[in-house]
């Protein structure tokens, strides 16, 4: 069973030395699971089922900053995140993105998309207002995703 923190960086036991989660990522997401390379976190916006993977590499601003030995595992984590979102939500389309314009710390967005979501077919950024999950439901949804991840 995966323990889910309501808000917080999640377990530190697998963290790289000196790894610190950007406060904006911490404030906007809920911990889901720790993978071999990344922490999986759920964006607190009920309009879009949206995972954020944060590799625990220090001073990583883009994928090429992740040590070469971990890059293939990072890609596998991205694919697993998309598959978990498909399993839990029934989405047929998964978008991946790594922008870093507002938060420079490397993080990869993995977003389930639907033909009737509020942003379709455009990107999710800058569309409407964030709608936080109702009290208690984000933890339950995060647990469902954690259970769907390998």
C-alpha positions as CSV (number, residue, x, y, z in Angstrom):
1,X,0.0,0.0,0.0
2,X,1.3,3.5,-0.9
3,X,0.9,6.2,1.7
4,X,-0.2,9.5,0.3
5,X,0.6,12.8,2.0
6,X,-2.2,15.4,1.7
7,X,0.3,18.0,0.8
8,X,4.0,17.6,0.9
9,X,7.1,16.3,-0.9
10,X,6.4,12.6,-0.1
11,X,9.0,10.1,1.3
12,X,12.6,11.3,1.3
13,X,14.2,7.9,1.6
14,X,14.8,7.5,-2.1
15,X,15.7,11.1,-2.7
16,X,19.0,12.1,-4.2
17,X,21.3,14.0,-1.8
18,X,20.5,17.7,-1.9
19,X,17.3,17.1,-3.9
20,X,14.6,19.6,-3.0
21,X,11.1,19.8,-4.5
22,X,10.3,23.3,-5.9
23,X,7.8,24.9,-3.6
24,X,5.4,25.7,-6.5
25,X,5.3,22.0,-7.5
26,X,4.8,21.0,-3.9
27,X,1.9,23.5,-3.5
28,X,0.1,22.5,-6.7
29,X,0.4,18.8,-6.4
30,X,-0.2,15.8,-4.1
31,X,2.2,12.9,-3.7
32,X,1.2,9.7,-5.5
33,X,4.2,7.4,-5.6
34,X,8.0,7.2,-5.7
35,X,9.5,5.5,-8.8
36,X,13.0,4.5,-9.5
37,X,13.9,7.9,-10.9
38,X,11.0,10.3,-10.2
39,X,8.3,11.2,-7.7
40,X,4.9,10.9,-9.2
41,X,2.5,13.7,-8.1
42,X,-1.1,14.6,-9.0
43,X,-1.9,18.1,-10.1
44,X,-4.7,19.5,-8.0
45,X,-7.0,20.5,-10.8
46,X,-10.1,18.3,-11.1
47,X,-10.7,19.5,-14.7
48,X,-7.8,17.4,-16.0
49,X,-6.4,14.1,-14.7
50,X,-2.8,15.2,-14.6
51,X,0.4,13.7,-13.2
52,X,3.7,15.5,-12.8
53,X,6.8,13.4,-12.7
54,X,9.8,15.1,-10.9
55,X,13.1,13.3,-11.4
56,X,15.1,13.3,-8.2
57,X,18.3,14.6,-10.0
58,X,19.8,17.6,-8.5
59,X,20.2,20.7,-10.8
60,X,18.1,19.0,-13.6
61,X,16.4,21.6,-15.8
62,X,15.9,19.5,-18.9
63,X,15.9,15.8,-19.7
64,X,19.5,16.0,-20.9
65,X,20.5,17.0,-17.3
66,X,19.3,13.6,-16.0
67,X,22.2,11.1,-15.8
68,X,22.4,9.0,-18.9
69,X,22.0,5.8,-16.9
70,X,18.6,7.0,-15.7
71,X,17.1,8.5,-18.9
72,X,15.7,5.2,-20.2
73,X,14.0,4.6,-16.8
74,X,12.6,8.1,-16.8
75,X,11.0,7.5,-20.2
76,X,9.6,4.2,-18.9
77,X,8.1,6.1,-15.9
78,X,6.4,8.6,-18.3
79,X,4.9,5.7,-20.3
80,X,3.7,4.0,-17.1
81,X,2.2,7.3,-15.9
82,X,0.2,7.6,-19.1
83,X,-0.9,4.0,-18.9
84,X,-2.0,4.4,-15.3
85,X,-4.1,7.5,-16.3
86,X,-5.6,5.6,-19.2
87,X,-6.5,2.7,-16.9
88,X,-8.0,4.9,-14.2
89,X,-9.8,7.4,-16.4
90,X,-10.6,5.7,-19.6
91,X,-8.7,8.4,-21.6
92,X,-7.6,7.5,-25.1
93,X,-5.2,10.4,-25.5
94,X,-2.3,11.2,-23.2
95,X,-0.2,14.4,-23.6
96,X,3.3,14.7,-22.4
97,X,5.2,18.0,-21.9
98,X,8.2,19.4,-20.2
99,X,8.2,23.2,-20.3
100,X,9.9,24.7,-17.3
101,X,9.0,28.3,-18.1
102,X,7.6,29.1,-14.7
103,X,9.2,26.3,-12.7
104,X,12.7,25.6,-13.9
105,X,13.1,22.3,-12.0
106,X,12.7,19.5,-14.4
107,X,9.2,18.1,-14.3
108,X,7.2,16.2,-16.9
109,X,3.5,16.7,-17.3
110,X,1.5,13.6,-18.2
111,X,-2.1,14.6,-18.9
112,X,-5.2,12.6,-19.7
113,X,-7.2,14.3,-22.4
114,X,-10.8,13.9,-23.5
115,X,-12.8,15.3,-26.5
116,X,-15.1,17.1,-24.0
117,X,-12.5,18.5,-21.6
118,X,-12.6,22.3,-21.0
119,X,-9.4,22.9,-23.2
120,X,-9.9,20.4,-26.0
121,X,-8.2,20.4,-28.5
122,X,-5.9,23.1,-27.2
123,X,-3.2,22.7,-24.5
124,X,-4.5,22.8,-20.9
125,X,-2.3,25.8,-19.9
126,X,-4.0,29.1,-19.4
127,X,-7.5,27.7,-19.9
128,X,-10.1,28.8,-17.3
129,X,-9.5,28.7,-13.6
130,X,-8.0,25.8,-11.6
131,X,-10.7,23.7,-10.0
132,X,-9.2,22.0,-6.9
133,X,-10.5,18.5,-6.2
134,X,-13.2,18.4,-3.5
135,X,-11.9,17.8,0.1
136,X,-10.8,14.2,0.5
137,X,-11.3,13.2,-3.2
138,X,-7.8,14.0,-4.4
139,X,-6.2,11.5,-2.0
140,X,-8.6,8.8,-3.1
141,X,-7.9,9.5,-6.8
142,X,-4.2,9.6,-6.1
143,X,-4.5,6.2,-4.5
144,X,-6.3,4.8,-7.5
145,X,-3.5,6.0,-9.7
146,X,-0.8,4.7,-7.3
147,X,-2.5,1.3,-7.5
148,X,-2.4,1.4,-11.3
149,X,1.3,2.2,-11.4
150,X,3.7,-0.8,-11.4
